[in-house]
Amino acid sequence: MNKKVLKRMICIVIAAALLLISAGCGGKTDGEKTSENQTDKATGNNTSALAQTTAETTTKKIDASPDDKLIALTFDDGPYSPVTERILDVLEKNGARATFFVVGNRVASYKSSVERAAKLGCEIGSHTYTHQNLTKVGVDGIRSQLEKTNDAVSKITGHDITVLRPPEGAVNDTVRANVNYPLVLWSVDSKDWKYRNAEKDYNNVVNNVFDGCIVLMHDLYPATADAVTKFVPELVAKGYKFVTFSELMELRGVKLENGVKYFSAKPKNQAGSGETTADKAVSSTAAATTATTAAASTTAAVAKTGTTSTDIDANVDYVE
Ligand code: ZN
């Protein structure tokens, strides 16, 4: 009898213990899940907090005035951390900023670089989701490419993209009418995509930069990072300040308009027309005219003879 009672008690104790363990585990699991959820939420919140911090960082004025010699360095086709991080190192070390026109479908893979760039006060622009020539996809395609890229980036930075570099520089009336961004072209082409040679990249930049220029590079090639490592400190020593595209335009008093192309923003006293300092254009014809005017002292976009499509920016002679 005693044995039976003892056995029963042992069974009860074991069962209770098992229940406790089970409950404990279950509880813990749920707790962990809750905790994970909270962590997720917290991460979300942290991301928001980070985004807020980022927003504060990016809206913080750079230490530059309209009278400074300004360069807007821009990088397309990334992010690609092995190269992007090296460029960010150089920018950070030299108190410089740049604009990164990212390809949307690459963003998730190199999230930390996008996050770091934004925290450093760099501008993150759109280069479409799949590096799509926007003249070939119609209105729905254009909108989808831009929305998906904005979703990918804003998740990380906490704010919407405000600038677009159309892949291949390809723009037509449909693109102009359906983009909710100013179109960022360039006035100095490093041709880094073509040569992938640090010395050539370096020379193409330092021999052509001017106050108010927009430089085209690609954060895909190690040679590009090599060139950047060399010319950024040199140009800073010569008095240049590296700002984002939007900072350049703001400092030079250029009001950005959606669907309009921008190539540079010279200081007012150097601007040819005196009307605007930006080599902007609402149409290719106007672009060519503006560019030709500007070309006297710069390498700004110039219509290439033999260009068959007036919809394609004539200064673009590369296919990525
Ligand atoms: Zn590109």
Boltz pocket constraint, residues with backbone or C-beta under 6 A from the ligand:
constraints:
  - pocket:
      binder: B
      contacts: [[A, 76], [A, 77], [A, 127], [A, 131], [A, 167], [A, 168], [A, 320]]
      max_distance: 6.0
